Amino acid sequence: MNVLLSDVAWANAGGAIGAGLAAIGAGIGIGQIGKGAVEGIARQPEAVNDIRANMILAAALVEGVALFAVIAGILAMFV
Protein backbone atom coordinates (compact mmCIF):
# COMPACT_ATOMS: atom_id res chain seq x y z
CA MET A 1 0.00 0.00 0.00
CA ASN A 2 1.55 3.26 -1.20
CA VAL A 3 0.14 6.23 0.69
CA LEU A 4 2.42 8.89 -0.74
CA LEU A 5 1.84 8.55 -4.47
CA SER A 6 -1.43 8.71 -6.35
CA ASP A 7 -3.39 5.49 -6.90
CA VAL A 8 -3.65 6.29 -10.61
CA ALA A 9 -0.54 5.03 -12.39
CA TRP A 10 -0.99 7.49 -15.27
CA ALA A 11 -0.91 10.40 -12.82
CA ASN A 12 2.45 9.24 -11.49
CA ALA A 13 3.91 8.77 -14.96
CA GLY A 14 2.47 12.02 -16.27
CA GLY A 15 3.70 14.01 -13.30
CA ALA A 16 7.21 12.60 -13.57
CA ILE A 17 7.37 13.12 -17.33
CA GLY A 18 5.95 16.64 -17.02
CA ALA A 19 8.43 17.63 -14.34
CA GLY A 20 11.31 16.22 -16.39
CA LEU A 21 10.22 17.99 -19.56
CA ALA A 22 9.89 21.26 -17.66
CA ALA A 23 13.44 20.95 -16.37
CA ILE A 24 14.80 20.04 -19.81
CA GLY A 25 12.86 22.87 -21.45
CA ALA A 26 14.18 25.38 -18.94
CA GLY A 27 17.73 24.22 -19.56
CA ILE A 28 17.33 24.59 -23.30
CA GLY A 29 15.68 27.99 -22.91
CA ILE A 30 18.39 29.36 -20.66
CA GLY A 31 21.00 28.01 -23.06
CA GLN A 32 19.35 29.93 -25.89
CA ILE A 33 19.25 33.07 -23.76
CA GLY A 34 22.97 32.73 -23.00
CA LYS A 35 23.77 32.06 -26.64
CA GLY A 36 21.90 35.18 -27.73
CA ALA A 37 23.59 37.28 -25.07
CA VAL A 38 27.06 36.13 -26.05
CA GLU A 39 26.32 36.81 -29.73
CA GLY A 40 24.94 40.24 -28.86
CA ILE A 41 27.99 41.10 -26.78
CA ALA A 42 30.28 39.92 -29.58
CA ARG A 43 28.49 42.19 -32.06
CA GLN A 44 28.29 45.21 -29.76
CA PRO A 45 30.79 45.02 -26.89
CA GLU A 46 29.89 48.47 -25.54
CA ALA A 47 26.38 47.24 -24.63
CA VAL A 48 27.64 44.46 -22.37
CA ASN A 49 26.01 45.79 -19.18
CA ASP A 50 22.55 46.20 -20.73
CA ILE A 51 22.72 42.80 -22.41
CA ARG A 52 23.88 41.08 -19.22
CA ALA A 53 21.11 42.64 -17.14
CA ASN A 54 18.45 41.60 -19.63
CA MET A 55 19.92 38.11 -19.88
CA ILE A 56 19.80 37.61 -16.11
CA LEU A 57 16.23 38.88 -15.93
CA ALA A 58 15.07 36.59 -18.75
CA ALA A 59 16.85 33.58 -17.24
CA ALA A 60 15.24 34.26 -13.85
CA LEU A 61 11.78 34.40 -15.45
CA VAL A 62 12.37 31.11 -17.27
CA GLU A 63 13.52 29.50 -14.04
CA GLY A 64 10.42 30.74 -12.24
CA VAL A 65 8.10 29.25 -14.83
CA ALA A 66 10.06 26.00 -14.80
CA LEU A 67 9.80 25.83 -11.01
CA PHE A 68 6.01 26.18 -11.20
CA ALA A 69 5.87 23.46 -13.87
CA VAL A 70 8.01 21.06 -11.82
CA ILE A 71 5.87 21.66 -8.75
CA ALA A 72 2.69 21.06 -10.79
CA GLY A 73 4.16 17.79 -12.06
CA ILE A 74 5.10 16.66 -8.58
CA LEU A 75 1.67 17.60 -7.26
CA ALA A 76 0.10 15.48 -9.99
CA MET A 77 1.90 12.49 -8.51
CA PHE A 78 0.85 13.16 -4.92
CA VAL A 79 -2.76 14.25 -5.30
SULRA-V484944 format. One record per residue. N is the residue number from 0. RES is the residue in three letters. PHI is phi in degrees with one decimal (* if undefined). Layout:
N_RES_PHI, N_RES_PHI
This chain:
0_MET_*, 1_ASN_-106.4, 2_VAL_-85.3, 3_LEU_-81.6, 4_LEU_-91.2, 5_SER_-66.8, 6_ASP_-76.2, 7_VAL_-88.7, 8_ALA_-63.4, 9_TRP_-66.5, 10_ALA_-66.6, 11_ASN_-65.0, 12_ALA_-66.3, 13_GLY_-65.1, 14_GLY_-64.8, 15_ALA_-66.9, 16_ILE_-65.9, 17_GLY_-63.1, 18_ALA_-65.4, 19_GLY_-65.4, 20_LEU_-65.0, 21_ALA_-64.1, 22_ALA_-66.9, 23_ILE_-65.4, 24_GLY_-62.6, 25_ALA_-65.2, 26_GLY_-62.4, 27_ILE_-65.4, 28_GLY_-62.9, 29_ILE_-68.5, 30_GLY_-62.4, 31_GLN_-66.7, 32_ILE_-62.9, 33_GLY_-63.3, 34_LYS_-61.2, 35_GLY_-64.1, 36_ALA_-66.5, 37_VAL_-64.6, 38_GLU_-64.5, 39_GLY_-65.6, 40_ILE_-67.7, 41_ALA_-66.4, 42_ARG_-78.8, 43_GLN_-140.9, 44_PRO_-61.8, 45_GLU_-73.1, 46_ALA_-99.5, 47_VAL_-61.1, 48_ASN_-69.0, 49_ASP_-66.0, 50_ILE_-65.3, 51_ARG_-64.0, 52_ALA_-63.7, 53_ASN_-67.0, 54_MET_-64.7, 55_ILE_-65.7, 56_LEU_-62.8, 57_ALA_-64.5, 58_ALA_-64.3, 59_ALA_-65.8, 60_LEU_-65.7, 61_VAL_-63.8, 62_GLU_-63.8, 63_GLY_-63.4, 64_VAL_-65.2, 65_ALA_-64.8, 66_LEU_-63.0, 67_PHE_-61.4, 68_ALA_-66.3, 69_VAL_-65.0, 70_ILE_-65.3, 71_ALA_-63.2, 72_GLY_-65.5, 73_ILE_-68.5, 74_LEU_-63.3, 75_ALA_-62.8, 76_MET_-79.0, 77_PHE_-100.1, 78_VAL_-104.3
